[in-house]
């Protein structure tokens, strides 16, 4: 899992670079916005790690800590997955609310190949350990990950 830090202003170039790499590789990108102080984010971490590991061949999970001091990047990787973090929307910077449409944490934005360049995620929602919310996260990742090979071929063909 790629881990990025946020803060007063977004590390927009880091987020863009991670999502552009995933798209160029024909991978689904799952942007996980969290905060260190959020209980729900920390509680969801093991399930998120399992989901990232299960889809390591088709998806890149990017963790964005919305409340970390600017410039604190935490680890690098693709696919596979880490956990942790959390907070409520009072901790969340105005940039995350306006730029990403985040209104609570944890928040997930799912980008199929080409979505980031088009400026819109395939899906955007909050999740938790409540069975129906966790099922939504799993379902969205699994449904979109199975479409990645066809979408990747279209992205690669369009870039030639």
Rosetta blueprint (number, residue, H / E / L):
1 X L
2 X E
3 X E
4 X E
5 X E
6 X L
7 X L
8 X L
9 X L
10 X L
11 X L
12 X H
13 X H
14 X H
15 X H
16 X H
17 X H
18 X H
19 X H
20 X H
21 X H
22 X H
23 X H
24 X H
25 X L
26 X L
27 X L
28 X E
29 X E
30 X E
31 X E
32 X E
33 X E
34 X E
35 X L
36 X L
37 X L
38 X L
39 X H
40 X H
41 X H
42 X H
43 X H
44 X H
45 X H
46 X H
47 X H
48 X H
49 X H
50 X H
51 X H
52 X H
53 X H
54 X H
55 X L
56 X L
57 X L
58 X L
59 X E
60 X E
61 X E
62 X E
63 X E
64 X E
65 X E
66 X L
67 X L
68 X L
69 X L
70 X L
71 X L
72 X L
73 X L
74 X L
75 X L
76 X L
77 X L
78 X L
79 X L
80 X L
81 X L
82 X L
83 X L
84 X L
85 X L
86 X L
87 X L
88 X L
89 X L
90 X L
91 X L
92 X L
93 X L
94 X H
95 X H
96 X H
97 X H
98 X H
99 X H
100 X H
101 X L
102 X L
103 X L
104 X L
105 X L
106 X L
107 X E
108 X E
109 X E
110 X E
111 X E
112 X L
113 X L
114 X L
115 X H
116 X H
117 X H
118 X H
119 X L
120 X L
121 X L
122 X L
123 X E
124 X E
125 X E
126 X E
127 X L
128 X L
129 X L
130 X L
131 X H
132 X H
133 X H
134 X H
135 X H
136 X H
137 X H
138 X H
139 X H
140 X H
141 X H
142 X H
143 X H
144 X H
145 X H
146 X L
147 X L
148 X H
149 X H
150 X H
151 X H
152 X H
153 X H
154 X H
155 X H
156 X H
157 X H
158 X H
159 X H
160 X L
